[in-house]
Amino acid sequence: MPDTKFLETYPLYRKFRVDIGYRLLNKTFPKPPIRMHCHTCKCLQTFNMNNEYHENYSYNTRCSGKVIRVVYLCSACKAYERFFLLQFADDYVMKVGQFPSWEIMPDKNLSKLLGEHQDYYKKGLVCESQGYGIGAYAYYRRIIEEIIDSLLDSIADLIPGSEKQKYLEAFEKTKGTIVAQEKIELVKDLLPEILRPDNMNPLNLLHSTLSEGLHAKTDEECLEIAGSIREILVFLVNQILLAKESSKKFTTRMRKLLEKKAGKTTKPKGTEKT
């Protein structure tokens, strides 16, 4: 069924696979809340669905084959609305309209890493938003190929002491190839736990996703692959920066604590109470 991730992140014409053929348009149909930018509040807010799926159809009509308009209202200002046109089939739902349009904005942390390659990312987002899967895949793959060295270098700082030497040795070997998949293959099994939620390895996923070529694939198939590449890349960058920031804060606090303790134990002579 339509869920939060689908409404928040899926571009137009990307199919969200579900079994919905038997579903009826009534009050039991799910209305997941979403968290998106409110142009009135000028920040992220929670939005709740503000109409009924069946408003333009008979109650208990089957949803398959229908295009349905849904309206989401900001729960904070109670004024700003977001609109979606959803097309339903027996085994998928997809957006065929959205207002405001799908945001063509890079993740702020990813923008720092991308630097001069940010333009490729925006073009990839534009291709995704219009359902041009082959174009989106090509742009995202190009980005991975050009930033993979700096991405793997950033991961090195998160490797614990006992494993860091192995990672550095593998990372050194990556400099002997220009192929992104080969670079990832050398280090993917050495990823630290902090970058493996529920023991899922994003580098493994990235490796297998990049290995899927464009030949004989449709725009729809490439759209799913492109979306996976983008999501993995955003996750990795955010987790790396979050871990580094957390480590920096911890180090700063520990240093202050040690300095405070050192100050107490080295009082200048003559300050002792008599």
Buried (B, 14 or more C-beta within 10 A) or exposed (E): BBBEEBBEBBBBBBBBEBEBEEBEBEEEBEBBEBEBBBEEBEEEBEBEBBBBBBEEBEEEBBBBEBEBEBBBBBBBEEEBBBEBBBBBBBEBBBBEEBEEEBEBEBBEBBBEBBEEBBEBBBBBBBBBBBBBBBBBBBBBBBBBBBBBBEBBEBBBEBBEEEEBEEBBEBBEEBEEEEEBBBBBBBBBEBBBEBBBEEEEBBBBBBBEBBEBEEEEBEBBBBBBBBBBBBBBBBBBBBBBBEBEEEEEEEEEEEEEEEEEEEEEEEEEEEEEEE
